[in-house]
Amino acid sequence: MEEYIRSRVPWSTEPSLKFKTEEVGIEFDEFIDGLKDGKSDAEMAEEFDVTEKLIYHLRDHFMRYGLGHIMGQD
């Protein structure tokens, strides 16, 4: 029996988290440190002088896709 396996390329058109943080003027490593330290969206928003909603979306991206949003299989 033949098995059909659909191969996908190991990349995505979704920008990386690093690109997204830099695009809005947030230092990527400091953002990751904030996540690691368990800071709230409000704390990080104040620290980076952005809205809580922006931090929420960046955190959500990290939780869903990780750092690079790379998908695919060989």
DAGI-V913310 format. One record per pair of residues at least 6 apart in sequence whose C-alpha atoms are under 8 Angstrom apart, sorted by sequence separation. I is the first residue (numbers start at 0). GAP is how many residues later the second one is. D is the distance in Angstrom with one decimal. If there is no record, write none. Layout:
# DAGI-V913310
i = (I	I)
gap = (GAP	GAP)
d = (D	D)
This chain:
# DAGI-V913310
i = (20	21	44	20	44	43	44	17	20	33	41	44	16	40	43	40	30	40	40	25	34	20	19	16	16	16	16	17	16	17	15	16	15	16	14	15	14	13	11	10	11	10	11	9	10	9	10	8	9	8	9	7	8	6	7	8	6	7	6)
gap = (6	6	6	7	7	8	9	10	10	10	10	10	11	11	11	12	13	14	15	22	24	37	38	41	44	45	49	49	50	50	51	51	52	52	53	53	54	55	57	58	58	59	59	60	60	61	61	62	62	63	63	64	64	65	65	65	66	66	67)
d = (6.6	6.6	5.4	5.7	5.2	7.7	7.8	5.6	7.8	6.8	5.5	6.2	7.9	5.5	7.0	8.0	7.8	5.7	6.1	6.4	7.8	7.5	7.7	7.3	7.1	6.9	7.7	7.1	5.3	7.8	6.2	6.2	4.5	8.0	7.5	6.2	7.5	6.7	6.7	7.9	5.8	5.1	6.5	6.3	5.7	5.4	6.6	7.6	4.2	5.3	6.4	5.0	6.9	7.5	5.6	7.9	6.1	7.1	5.9)
